[in-house]
Amino acid sequence: MYAFEITRQEQRKDRGVPELLIEDGPDAVDLLPLGKVELADWLAGQSEATRAWVGSVGFAAEAGGICLVAGGDGRLATVLVGRSGDDDPWAFAQLAAKLPPGRYRLAVPLEPRVATWAALSWALAGYGFDRYKRRAERQWPRLAWPAAADRAAVERGHDAIRLVRDLINTPACDMGPAELAAAAEAVADQFGAACRVIVGDGLLAENYPAIHAVGRAAASHRRPRLIDLRWGDELAPRVTLVGKGVCFDSGGLDIKPSSGMKLMKKDMGGAAHVLGLASMIMGARLPVRLRVLIPAVENAVSGDAMRPLDVLATRKGLTVEVGNTDAEGRLILCDALAEASRETPALLIDIATLTGAARTALGPDLPALFCNDEALAGDILAAGEAEADPLWRLPLYRPYRRMLDSKVADIANVSDGPHAGAITAALFLREFIGDGIAWAHLDVMAWNGSARPGRPEGGEAMALRALFAMTAKRFPAP
């Protein structure tokens, strides 16, 4: 119970205006972004002493460079900033990490998209996960809200990204299926949504047998569950989000080696993502009937664990042969996707930390996108490019479906070969999508292996801004 309450309190405490963004004031120091030509023009109008100072410190308006310039009273008056271009949303997080404490303002206007990025990345520069270890105190610089920034969008994005990161960073001892359900309930409470949770053997009673089969090995202390959040006008277009909620993945009886198991607290990263995306959709009050489905389990080892070559029932009625118990994420998703398809939503998105094969193909930073609808795929990719929140599309190559053929069941959960693992996983999920439904599947890392400005090592929100932008364009707020 203690862990439940901490989770819900911590989600609430950071809501509101990001603390590193402030209103403008007379004591704010000017930030002046300059390219090389602009620097030369600016220097031409400065005193000899200022020109000498800028030259002596070697500032040449290179991207990411800064030069602190004092005024006549000896106090910091202006910061020259090497212009990094308008396509890097994290440039201002890097700037915030370099500047001394104080209040700053942009001395030149930015176009709305860049101003919004500047505010968001600056706000996230100070993010750190400190639930278990107090970070060294640091006074961060604060930025006056850029005039053209979309404040509501910044606040939604800031809160959603923090939520995703915090949930992923929380270790499995404090983020099991019950705690993940509590986190979803807290999000529902915040936005006035309904949230229902089906627990344990209730999954069998309501026909979610695959979720139950994966989670039953841990049921003595961590019962599996299906989280079902609903929000919005029942007559509005239906948008359904499904997130993989494996709160820890040992691999089951096909147990992972220690190196592969170490980061498996992040295997509920898909669930974290859909909660973050849902919070943005509800916060923007998009005119949709939103549904979020999260199958939440721990894939454990016990006498009740599913075994290799077991055949499982599923909600759709298809039987699945378990070729590998470590391919459990697709087993819990298949039941949730079958339920999502029952309502024939206008848009269905699932997000999962599903395969190492996707990381091998695209690396840790680039989510793999699979999509059965060309218009939807195009919209997602275009939003990713516009928001500098990229994805890369991989094919739902139908001939590879043969790799999932089983001699004893309708389908196998893995192929016997080493090839095309991300594609075959997506093809497995596709079997559970209803006809005529526009569906996108994202295979994400949800983790930063090393720290960069605004993106510390640990849990990370990936493609979140892109997916929200796409959804908001398809279903614009009135």
TAGI-V416985 format. One record per backbone hydrogen bond with DSSP energy under -0.5 kcal/mol. NH is the residue of the N-H (numbers start at 1). CO is the residue of the C=O. If there is no record, write none. Layout:
nh	co
NH	CO
NH	CO
This chain:
nh	co
5	1
6	2
7	3
8	4
9	5
10	6
11	7
12	8
13	9
14	10
15	12
21	18
22	143
28	25
29	103
30	77
31	105
32	30
32	79
33	31
34	81
39	35
40	36
41	37
42	38
43	39
44	40
45	41
45	42
46	43
51	47
52	48
53	49
54	50
55	51
56	52
57	53
58	55
59	54
64	82
65	62
67	80
69	78
71	75
74	71
77	69
78	69
79	30
80	67
80	78
81	32
82	65
83	34
89	87
91	88
94	90
95	91
96	92
97	93
98	94
98	95
99	95
104	142
105	29
107	31
115	111
116	112
117	113
118	114
119	115
120	116
121	117
122	118
123	119
124	120
125	121
125	122
126	123
127	124
130	128
140	138
141	96
142	102
143	20
144	104
145	22
149	146
151	149
154	150
155	151
156	152
157	153
158	154
159	155
160	156
161	157
162	158
163	159
164	160
165	161
166	162
167	163
168	164
169	165
170	166
174	171
180	176
181	177
182	178
183	179
184	180
185	181
186	182
187	183
188	184
189	185
190	186
191	187
192	188
192	189
193	188
194	230
196	228
198	226
199	197
200	224
202	199
203	200
204	201
205	201
206	202
207	204
208	203
212	208
213	209
214	210
215	211
216	212
218	215
219	216
221	218
222	218
225	296
226	198
227	294
228	196
229	292
230	194
231	290
236	233
237	287
239	289
240	347
241	291
242	349
243	293
244	351
245	295
246	267
247	245
247	297
248	297
250	248
250	299
252	299
253	306
254	251
255	253
256	250
260	257
261	257
262	258
264	261
266	263
267	264
268	265
269	266
271	244
272	268
273	269
274	270
275	271
276	272
277	273
278	274
279	275
280	276
281	277
282	278
283	279
284	280
285	282
286	281
288	286
289	237
290	231
290	288
291	239
292	229
293	241
294	227
295	243
296	225
296	294
297	245
297	295
299	248
300	298
302	300
305	302
309	322
310	307
312	310
312	320
317	314
320	312
321	411
322	310
323	321
327	324
331	328
332	328
333	329
334	330
335	331
336	332
337	333
338	334
339	335
340	336
341	337
342	338
343	339
343	340
344	341
345	340
346	238
347	238
348	438
349	240
350	440
351	242
352	442
354	352
359	355
360	356
361	357
362	358
363	359
367	365
367	390
368	443
369	392
370	441
372	439
377	373
378	374
379	375
380	376
381	377
382	378
383	379
384	380
385	381
386	382
387	383
388	385
389	384
392	367
394	369
397	395
398	396
400	397
401	398
402	399
403	400
404	401
405	402
411	319
412	404
413	321
424	420
425	421
426	422
427	423
428	424
429	425
430	426
431	427
431	428
432	429
433	430
437	434
438	436
439	437
440	348
441	370
442	350
443	368
443	441
444	352
444	442
448	458
449	447
452	455
455	452
458	448
460	446
462	460
467	463
468	464
469	465
470	466
471	467
472	468
473	469
474	470
475	471
476	473
